[in-house]
Each structure stands twice: as structure tokens, then as C-alpha cells.
């Protein structure tokens, strides 16, 4: 079965491509390489033995998107990761995010409908919940206006998809990730943000390797046990496996609705300080960090109630925080992504 993975040279896309190939699916990648490199496709091949074909273009180009579906007969499903995803950048450049994330999704859905591709897995985010009033978060937790244009594009992309499946012959599952982190055990693929990392764990590992002088801890005066914000960190390989489980649910006709939503988290929240301490314990490094002012837009705490995904998908996150820290550190030490590092902040 041929599966089109958009954004497949990115962090979660590349790990999902590996799991798909290892479970017997044929993988096709489209990526504009705006936040990844073509070399990732080679590394997927090094892990699985099969380098997935990579089509490099922007899904905002409707003509090129349509051409791909014309040329690539027999696509059974699409897993849609392709999107800009920097919260900070989206605040500075909202139209770049609304144009890219929304137009690419519309083009994709139009071509899927024209070519009889009936199944879509969408990469969504817990960001759509904003700061929940109650924790843990379930799939019925009310959505709130996201704190950033990036998060709002995820909510709007879900709306575009859920409205489309009502009439088009396409069914969809949205997977709302909590905080993806870690790396593949081979250390051949991992989180390789271009430029200065927004996210906590790549900033930790880049500080430990000496590429950053110190980690800024954005505030320790929050309403949490140690004052630092809490997140539900989930290993990227656990996340990738969930995509294959959701895909098989669709292809085997087991969906209970044309549009389904699942939270993908571990159910365990960790504070920033707990993550730092876990990294130090696993790596044996003393991390250089300083507490600074809060980061605008940060929520205080969020973690998932993963029981619906556990029950309905038969999937459960298996890897713990130490594995996330250890695999992220191995990936950083492998240094395969140093080309994407920019000078220090
Ligand atoms: C986590 C915590 C920061 C960097 C991200 C994505 C979002 C979604 C969920 C995909 C916060 C603190 C961070 C640093 C720090 N993923 N921090 N110093 O903001 O929860 O959201 O994951 O859809 O799109 O942005 O993740 O890793 O940026 O921050 O203290 O240098 O770490 O304040 O409390 P976040 P993050």
C-alpha cells in the first residue's frame, strides 16, 4: 500500500516513514525542505533498507500538488505533517503561517478528492486546547483560541478537514500531539530545527554539546510544584507508531466516524526542571541554565488523559522520560544535523 507522507523529512514525519516502511507500507514523501534536508530520506533508507522517493515542492502550489497525484497512481492514504510550526515565528509572521498551513491543506484535500484518495491522517496539536481549565485533557475538553497563529492554524486545519469529510469521499483522523521529543535509537534521524531551537529539549542538548552557551528557563514563578511549566512529553517513536495504528484503523474500515480525533500523550506531565534533571541524570552532564523572564504565550500546565487512544486505538506510549533524554542526547552527539545549527542566540 502506497502512503503519501507530506513533511516526511521533518521530525515526526521521518520517524513515521520509518515505522510505515518497517510495517510493510510503501512510502512516498513530499517536502519543501523549508525546515529539513533531503539527506533525511537517505537516512530513512539507512535505517529501513529502502530510501523513500522524495518529491521536493511546496504544497501551496496547486499545480504541482495535482501533478503528483496524476503521476503517483494508487495512493491509499495521506499522512499530512507538512506545516510551519514555530510558535514564536508565527507571532511575528502570521500571514506566512495562515497562507502556508491552510493553503497547502486545501490543495491537498482537493487533489485527494479528485483522485479518489479516501483516507487522511492529520498532524494536529494539543495547542488547540490552549490553557485547559481542567486537567488531564480528554478529546472532549473544550478547545480554546490558541495562544499563537501557529496553534490557530492547527485548529482551522482541523475545521477544514472535518467540514470536508462531511461531503467529500474522504475520511480523516486528527492526532493531537502533546510534546514530541527524543530520537530514533539509530541516532540517524531526530529533531533538527533549523536555526535557534524554540523547543526545550533540542535547546538542552545543544547547550550540553556546547553549541549554545546556556539554557534560558522561561520563568519559575508559575503555579506548579517547582514553579516551572508542566508538559506531557512523548517519545517521537511512540508517536510514529500511533500513526501506523491509526492508519491501519482507517484502512481496515474500523473507524466509527468519518472524522475522529485522538490525543497522543503519555498521561504524565513533567516540569521544565524535572526535564533538566532527567537530562543531567541520563547524560552525566551538568547543564548550564539560568532562570529568565516568562516567555509570552506559554501556558502553565497541560497533560493528556490518553485512555481513549489507549482503548480505541489499542496504542499506548511505552517510552519514558529517560529514554527521551537519552535518545535526544545520542542524536545530538551523533552531530548529523550540525549543518542546521546557526550561531548562538
Ligand atoms: C516547553 C516548555 C517553555 C525552551 C510545543 C510546540 C507546540 C506543540 C507542543 C506541536 C515551556 C520551556 C522552552 C527554552 C524553556 N507541538 N522552555 N526554555 O511551547 O509546550 O509547545 O510542543 O504541535 O507546537 O511549540 O514546547 O518545548 O517550546 O516549551 O524554558 O529554551 O519549556 O517555557 O514551558 P511548547 P517548548
Boltz pocket constraint, residues with backbone or C-beta under 6 A from the ligand:
constraints:
  - pocket:
      binder: B
      contacts: [[A, 85], [A, 87], [A, 124], [A, 125], [A, 126], [A, 127], [A, 177], [A, 178], [A, 179], [A, 180], [A, 197], [A, 198], [A, 199], [A, 200], [A, 201], [A, 203], [A, 215], [A, 216], [A, 217], [A, 218], [A, 219], [A, 228], [A, 229], [A, 230], [A, 231], [A, 272], [A, 295], [A, 298], [A, 299]]
      max_distance: 6.0
